[in-house]
Structure formats: C-alpha cells, structure tokens
Amino acid sequence: MKILFVTMLLAVSVLAVIISLDLIMGVSFSGVIWKAINPFRVMEPSEYTVVFMFIIFLGIYFLKTYLNKKSSNNSPTK
C-alpha cells in the first residue's frame, strides 16, 4: 500500500511540474491539459523510435524470461 501511495504521489508531483512549466512557457491552459493527457501527440519521430525500441526490448525480455521458466519446468529434477 505504501508503494502505491508513493507511486501516485510521484506521478501527481511530476504532472504538476509539467503543467506549471508549460504554463510558464506561455502555452494555453487547454493546450497544457491536452499535452498532459495525450503526450504522444507532441512527440518527434525520433522519440517514437525510442519508445518503439523500448517496447521491443521489453517484449524480448519477457519472452526470454518465459522461455527460461518453461525450459526449467520441463527439465527433470532429482
């Protein structure tokens, strides 16, 4: 429960910093809310590439973990 609270507190704090920085830069309030809710609308193509590669590496990691567990379950134990 404590971990969930800390995670939510950090998320809200970071969101508040993002919104306040956008307001200081002169972005309209509706634009700030739109950017905070849908961050993929303001991403550059290179950022899409980084996110896509992160998802690929994460998928490979989970697949490797799954295959290792599956192969260790199939091996005979003494």
N, C-alpha and C positions, 0 to 999 in steps of 0.2 A: 504494500500500500504506500509505503514511504517512497519507493522508487517511482511509482505512478505520479505521486504528488510532485516530486522534484522534476520529473519529465514535463509535466504540464506547466509547472512554474517557469521552467526554462523556455518552453515553446511560447508562452504568453509574453515573457520578457523580450525575447528576440523579435516577436511580431510587433511589440510596442516600439522597439528601437527602429525597425524597418519603417513603420508608419511615420514615426516622428522625423526620421531623416528625409523621407520623401516629402513631407510637408515643409520642412526647412528648405529643400531644394526648389520649392515652388510648384509642385505637382498638385493638381486639384484634388479635393477630398475624394470625389468619386473615382478618379484615376488611381489614387492611393489604395482604396479598397479593392478595386479591380486587380491591381498588381499583386496585392497581398493574397487575394483569394485564388487567382489563377496565374501563378508565376511563369508558366510555360508560354504565355502569350508574349513575354518580353525577352525571351531567350534568343541568343545569337546561334547561328548554325554550329559553330564550334562547341558551344555549350550543349547542344543536342547530342553531338558526337560523344562528349564526355559522359553524359547521362546514359546514353545507349551502351557505351563500353562498360560502365559500372554495372548496368543490369546484366550484360553478357557475363562478366566476371563473377557476379553473384550467382547467376544460374549455373555456371560451371562449377563453382564451389559447392553448391547444394547437390548437384548431380554427382560430383566426386564423393561427397560425404555419404550420399545414399548408396552408391555402388560399393563403397568400402564397408558399410554396415551390412549390406546384402551379402557380400562375399565372406565376411567374417561369420555370419549366421549359417552359411552353407558349409563351412569347413568343419570337419569332425572334431569333437572335443574328447579329451582323455578322461 
